[in-house]
């Protein structure tokens, strides 16, 4: 039998995350958007009550929660501010290659420090010449004795400027393209690791996005995850597992925009009545409400499939593309419903519109998601 009910534990988790977003995130969201200041104080409070590192196993000190549980947290936190949630959820993205490919000994070694005190991790795949085309990664890792020596530059790395741990994808054999990629753990305090340009973004300005530069960085051989050449596979599995979280964050943004739009439509009077009484506005609200509801259902399905250990490539791509497109549409229409006021920075919907755009881009653009969906539908794998 199907059930669309959350468990009592999940309802408590949802309530905790929503209360935190309402009391700790929303009052400071505009400040962090305006200044671009990293929300360390807010994230410390999230860490203190167990709203970070939720997918890290309990034996490493983490929450040991499911992907669905993580999505429940992510929706509520993004309802507060998706930029602040991105700073939080980037840890989960970064540690997923370790969860996918590391030994238990490696997991305990690398993940336990993240759970002992507030610290950050970053996922290092993207480069100036390698975005959607991960096979074009130019960062190299050469085995010299019992160490790998890494050289290269990663860009657009979330938490890049604040992280203590990076999961880095580098080529151990450039002649093999994507099949020559390998995955590594790199610690921030190693000689040769430095931070390059920190980006000044249109939206999600509360999150840190920076270049990470690797110059003759020596790491032990056992900092490699999996075997040489496993990097591309590890990266793709990681992104499949992460996309339900991006979709959940998108639902949080869309929900916030819809709530603001409804509230404003009931208050704004034109021609002697609230604009919510106009059928044109009602139909806009109805269409947006349908899409938000459907997006959440797809988030839950993609998360459930992932938690069942099933191949989730298709539902994760559908959830990410549909939910983030929905977030952009709802935020844009919310600005439209606000009219001229919606275009002004003193009202919340223009921030949501700027924030939503990035959801359609990171962790695989929605054009790439459509390519994935088409491939899965046209050439299904057993």
QUIBEL-V850841 format. One record per helix or strand of 3 or more residues. SS is the DSSP state (~ for helix, > for strand). FROM is the first residue (numbers start at 1). LEN is the number of residues. If there is no record, write none. Layout:
# QUIBEL-V850841
((SS FROM LEN) (SS FROM LEN))
This chain:
# QUIBEL-V850841
((~ 8 28) (~ 40 9) (~ 58 3) (~ 67 14) (~ 82 20) (~ 104 13) (> 121 4) (~ 134 3) (> 140 5) (> 147 12) (> 165 7) (~ 174 7) (> 181 7) (> 193 6) (> 209 12) (~ 221 3) (~ 231 37) (~ 275 3) (~ 279 29) (~ 313 31) (~ 349 11) (~ 366 13))
